[in-house]
Amino acid sequence: VFIEKKTWKTLASARKAALSLIEEWNSYLSGDVYGFTITKDSKCETCGHIETEVLESCWGFVGDREGCKKEATEVAKGL
């Protein structure tokens, strides 16, 4: 991991940033990435076929399953 000296003023802050990047990358490589899609089903009046409309979606919650659930819940409440 490369950390810019001009960005991180102390060794401790640089080390913390580097460890955070490593943790995020490991989560990504392990498939620990989450997202959500909120849909609405409606029945076609003509043929009776069920149509699904995507109302909202968001992806890219790396290593944050609970954060993804929380965000999905808040978005659904807003819709």
Secondary structure, 3 states (H helix, E strand, C coil): CCCCCCCCCCHHHHHHHHHHHHHHHHHHHCCCEEEEEEEEEEECCCCCCEEEEEEEEEEEEECCHHHHHHHHHHHHHHC
